[in-house]
Amino acid sequence: MTPFFQGLGLPYEWAWTISTICGILLIALPVMLSVAMVIYVDRKVWAAMALRRGPNVVGPFGLLQSFADGLKVFLQETIIPAAANKGLFLIGPIVTFTVALLAWAVIPFNSGAILANINVGLLYILAISSLGVYGIVIAGWSSNSKYPFFSAMRASAQMISYEVSIGFILICVVLWAGSFNLNDIVKAQHGHGFGFINGFWCNPLLFPMWVMFLISSMAETQRAPFDLTEAESELVAGYQTEYSSMAFALFWLGEYGNVLMMCALNATLFWGGYLPPLEIPVLYLIPGWIWLILKIAFGFFVFSWVKATVPRYRYDQLMRLGWKIFLPVSLLFVFLVSGYLMATGHFA
């Protein structure tokens, strides 16, 4: 896009700046629109599995329900508790929502269609996702209320616990692909399964890692059955108890933004990203970004399916799964994957 603006007579610096801003808007605006629509999809999936109708009044088939809800919270008054730290109280939801958008900068939508094609893209994802803890902790502490603070501590412990196992799972993917660049990781999945399946998920050594990454991503985004930070059956709704209006909506949007981000990572790291699922020439006639969106949509359906059918864990079960099962198993598979690659001369 930079050469296009240079062709209009702009100097390189201005052309690069304008093209970068256009690229950011080209990703951020569809993602924010998608967040509104996946809330509708989420509710429809739950309704279908519970034999209910779900949203069906506002707009055709209820498609505008999310926008009506957004307008409602936008018009409500933002109430800040008198004893709260007002600056941090408002920064918390902004951090949560912003972090959910920043990670999309390194997701490849097609070969070469990526905002920031950096060699350490996966490390960037880990760094950005870890910043989400700050928004939750700041929100719980700045509310100056004990229940939101307890919930924020519980949420941060949960996120940090599963980030450890996610890190070891990603090491297995990096070892096999030989790169931290997400575009190179997608290319490494070309024909990986039996010569005609694109994706690491069909690899016997990486399939368990995909299952663990899928479950860990649900815990990382605090989705059911790991939504203990805002369990509706408990006394309070979690770290965002004191929030109202758009400040509360930003937490809600940030959660769904993080869910979409994890679905995109699942698709990129294990399902072949923008590659078609099978090595059939006619499938390559469909643009890569459409394949990526379809895989993200399937991943989101799995998230909704689990939320509608799996009961909530107790907190001790949640921590035991993370520290006593996922952590040692992911460490074992780092050993197995690296050993197999060394034995087969993959690192030669």
C-alpha positions in Angstrom: 0.0 0.0 0.0 3.0 2.3 0.6 4.0 2.3 -3.1 0.4 3.3 -4.0 0.5 6.5 -1.9 4.1 7.2 -3.1 2.6 7.1 -6.6 0.3 9.9 -5.6 3.3 12.1 -5.0 3.6 11.7 -1.2 7.1 11.3 0.3 7.9 7.8 1.7 7.5 8.8 5.4 3.9 10.1 4.8 3.1 7.2 2.5 4.2 4.7 5.1 2.3 6.4 7.9 -1.0 6.7 5.9 -0.7 3.1 4.7 -0.1 1.8 8.2 -3.1 3.7 9.6 -5.2 2.3 6.7 -4.0 -1.2 7.6 -4.8 -0.7 11.3 -8.4 0.5 10.4 -8.8 -2.4 7.9 -8.2 -4.8 10.8 -9.6 -3.0 13.8 -13.0 -2.0 12.3 -14.0 -5.4 11.1 -12.8 -7.0 14.4 -15.0 -4.6 16.4 -18.0 -5.2 14.1 -17.3 -9.0 14.4 -17.3 -8.7 18.2 -20.8 -7.2 18.1 -22.0 -10.0 15.8 -20.4 -12.9 17.6 -22.3 -11.9 20.8 -25.5 -12.4 18.8 -24.1 -15.8 17.4 -23.1 -16.8 20.9 -26.7 -16.2 22.2 -28.2 -18.0 19.2 -26.1 -21.1 19.8 -26.9 -21.2 23.5 -30.6 -20.8 22.6 -30.5 -23.6 20.0 -28.9 -26.0 22.4 -31.4 -25.1 25.1 -34.3 -25.4 22.6 -35.1 -21.6 22.9 -35.3 -18.9 20.2 -32.7 -16.4 21.3 -32.7 -12.8 20.0 -35.3 -12.5 17.2 -37.0 -9.1 17.6 -34.6 -6.3 17.0 -33.9 -6.2 13.2 -34.3 -9.2 10.8 -33.8 -12.4 12.7 -32.7 -10.3 15.7 -29.4 -9.3 14.0 -29.5 -5.8 15.4 -29.9 -7.0 19.0 -26.2 -6.4 19.9 -26.3 -2.8 18.5 -29.5 -2.1 20.6 -27.7 -3.4 23.7 -24.7 -1.3 22.8 -26.9 1.8 22.4 -28.5 1.1 25.8 -25.3 0.9 27.7 -23.9 4.0 25.8 -26.9 6.1 27.0 -26.6 5.0 30.6 -24.7 7.1 33.2 -21.2 6.0 34.1 -21.2 5.8 37.9 -17.8 5.9 39.6 -17.8 4.9 43.3 -16.9 7.7 45.7 -14.0 5.8 47.2 -12.6 4.5 43.9 -9.3 5.6 42.4 -11.0 7.4 39.5 -8.1 7.4 37.0 -7.3 3.8 37.4 -11.0 2.9 37.6 -11.4 4.2 34.0 -8.1 2.9 32.7 -8.9 -0.7 33.6 -11.5 -1.5 31.0 -9.6 0.6 28.4 -6.5 -1.6 28.9 -8.6 -4.8 28.6 -10.3 -3.7 25.4 -7.2 -2.3 23.8 -5.0 -5.4 24.4 -7.7 -7.5 22.7 -7.2 -5.5 19.5 -3.4 -5.1 19.6 -2.6 -8.8 19.1 -4.3 -8.8 15.6 -1.3 -6.9 14.2 0.7 -10.1 13.6 -2.1 -12.5 12.4 -1.5 -13.4 8.7 -4.8 -13.1 6.8 -3.1 -14.4 3.6 0.4 -14.8 2.3 1.8 -11.3 2.7 -1.5 -9.9 4.0 -0.2 -9.1 7.5 0.1 -5.7 9.3 3.4 -6.4 11.0 5.3 -9.4 9.6 7.8 -9.5 12.4 10.1 -12.5 13.1 9.0 -12.7 16.7 5.3 -12.6 16.1 4.5 -15.4 18.5 6.5 -13.7 21.3 4.6 -10.5 20.6 1.3 -12.4 21.0 2.5 -13.8 24.4 3.6 -10.3 25.5 0.4 -8.7 24.5 -1.9 -11.4 26.0 0.0 -11.2 29.3 -0.9 -7.5 29.5 -4.6 -8.3 29.8 -3.9 -9.3 33.5 -3.1 -5.6 34.3 -6.6 -4.4 33.2 -8.3 -6.9 35.5 -6.1 -6.3 38.5 -6.3 -2.5 38.0 -10.1 -2.7 37.8 -10.4 -4.8 40.9 -8.0 -2.8 43.0 -9.2 0.7 41.9 -12.8 -0.2 42.8 -11.8 -0.1 46.5 -14.2 -2.9 47.3 -13.2 -6.2 48.7 -15.3 -8.5 46.5 -14.0 -7.1 43.1 -10.5 -7.1 44.5 -10.8 -10.8 45.5 -12.2 -11.6 42.1 -9.3 -9.7 40.4 -6.8 -11.8 42.3 -8.6 -15.0 41.4 -8.7 -13.9 37.7 -5.0 -13.0 37.6 -4.0 -16.3 39.2 -6.1 -18.2 36.7 -4.7 -16.3 33.7 -1.1 -16.6 34.8 -1.5 -20.3 35.6 -2.7 -21.2 32.1 -0.3 -18.9 30.4 2.5 -21.1 31.7 1.2 -24.2 30.0 0.3 -22.2 26.8 4.0 -21.1 26.7 5.2 -24.7 26.6 2.6 -25.7 24.1 3.7 -22.9 21.8 7.3 -24.1 22.2 6.3 -27.4 20.6 4.8 -25.5 17.6 7.9 -23.3 17.3 10.2 -26.3 17.4 8.3 -28.0 14.6 7.9 -25.0 12.4 11.4 -23.6 13.1 10.3 -20.0 13.4 8.5 -17.5 15.6 7.0 -15.8 12.6 3.3 -16.7 12.3 3.4 -16.6 8.5 6.3 -19.1 8.5 4.3 -21.3 11.0 1.3 -21.3 8.6 3.6 -22.3 5.7 5.1 -25.1 7.7 1.7 -26.7 7.9 1.4 -27.0 4.1 0.6 -30.6 3.4 1.8 -31.6 6.9 -0.8 -34.3 7.5 -0.3 -37.4 5.2 0.8 -35.1 2.4 -2.7 -33.7 1.7 -3.9 -32.2 5.0 -2.9 -28.6 6.0 -2.4 -28.2 9.7 -0.5 -29.4 12.7 -3.6 -30.8 14.4 -3.3 -34.2 12.6 0.3 -34.7 13.9 0.3 -37.4 16.6 2.7 -35.4 18.7 1.0 -32.0 18.2 -2.7 -33.1 18.4 -2.6 -33.4 22.3 -1.0 -29.9 22.3 -3.9 -28.6 20.2 -6.4 -30.0 22.6 -4.6 -28.5 25.6 -4.2 -25.2 23.8 -8.0 -25.1 23.1 -8.8 -25.8 26.7 -6.2 -23.4 28.0 -7.4 -20.6 25.7 -10.9 -21.0 27.3 -9.3 -20.6 30.8 -7.2 -17.7 29.6 -10.2 -15.9 28.3 -12.3 -16.8 31.4 -14.9 -18.6 29.3 -17.1 -21.4 30.6 -16.4 -23.8 32.2 -13.6 -21.6 33.6 -15.7 -18.4 34.2 -15.1 -18.3 37.9 -14.2 -14.7 37.9 -17.7 -13.6 37.0 -19.7 -16.7 38.1 -23.4 -15.6 37.9 -24.4 -18.0 40.7 -22.0 -16.3 43.2 -22.6 -13.2 45.4 -21.0 -10.7 43.0 -20.2 -10.6 39.3 -16.5 -10.4 39.7 -13.9 -7.7 39.2 -16.3 -5.5 37.2 -19.0 -5.4 39.9 -18.7 -1.6 40.4 -18.7 -0.8 36.7 -21.7 0.5 34.7 -22.4 1.9 31.2 -19.6 1.9 28.6 -16.9 1.0 31.1 -18.7 -2.3 31.8 -19.3 -2.7 28.0 -15.6 -2.4 27.3 -15.0 -5.4 29.6 -17.7 -7.3 27.8 -16.3 -6.4 24.3 -12.7 -7.1 25.5 -13.7 -10.6 26.6 -15.2 -11.4 23.2 -12.3 -9.8 21.4 -9.9 -12.1 23.3 -12.1 -15.1 22.5 -11.8 -14.2 18.7 -8.1 -13.7 19.2 -7.7 -17.2 20.7 -9.8 -18.7 17.9 -7.5 -17.0 15.4 -4.5 -18.4 17.1 -6.0 -21.9 17.1 -6.6 -21.5 13.4 -3.1 -20.1 12.7 -1.1 -22.4 14.8 -2.9 -25.7 14.4 -5.5 -25.6 11.6 -3.4 -24.2 8.8 -4.3 -20.5 9.1 -5.2 -19.1 5.7 -4.5 -22.4 3.9 -7.4 -24.6 2.8 -8.0 -27.7 4.9 -7.0 -30.1 2.1 -4.4 -30.0 -0.6 -6.9 -29.8 -3.4 -6.0 -27.2 -6.2 -9.6 -26.0 -6.6 -9.8 -25.0 -2.9 -7.0 -22.5 -3.5 -9.4 -20.5 -5.7 -11.0 -19.3 -2.5 -9.1 -16.4 -0.9 -7.0 -17.3 2.1 -8.7 -14.8 4.4 -12.1 -16.5 3.8 -10.5 -19.8 5.0 -9.2 -18.1 8.1 -12.5 -16.5 8.9 -14.3 -19.9 8.5 -11.8 -21.5 10.8 -12.2 -18.7 13.4 -16.0 -19.2 13.1 -15.7 -22.9 13.8 -13.5 -22.3 16.8 -16.0 -19.8 18.2 -18.8 -22.3 17.7 -16.7 -24.8 19.8 -16.3 -22.1 22.5 -20.1 -21.5 22.5 -20.8 -25.3 22.4 -18.7 -25.8 25.5 -20.3 -22.9 27.4 -23.8 -24.3 26.7 -23.0 -27.9 27.7 -20.2 -28.1 30.3 -20.8 -27.3 34.0 -18.5 -24.8 35.7 -15.4 -26.0 37.5 -14.6 -25.5 41.1 -11.6 -23.3 41.7 -9.5 -26.1 43.1 -10.3 -28.2 40.0 -9.3 -25.3 37.8 -5.9 -24.9 39.4 -5.3 -28.7 39.6 -6.0 -29.0 35.9 -3.5 -26.2 35.1 -0.7 -27.0 37.5 -0.9 -30.8 38.0 -2.0 -31.9 34.5 -1.4 -29.4 31.8 2.0 -28.1 33.0 3.7 -31.5 33.4 2.1 -32.9 30.2 3.2 -29.9 28.1 6.7 -30.2 29.5 6.7 -33.9 28.6 5.7 -33.1 25.0 8.4 -30.4 24.7 10.8 -33.2 25.5 9.1 -35.7 23.1 8.9 -33.2 20.2 12.4 -31.9 20.6 13.7 -35.5 20.9 11.9 -36.7 17.8 13.1 -33.7 15.8 16.7 -34.3 16.9 16.4 -38.0 16.2 15.1 -37.4 12.7 17.7 -34.8 11.9 15.1 -32.0 11.6 17.6 -29.5 13.3 20.5 -30.5 11.1 
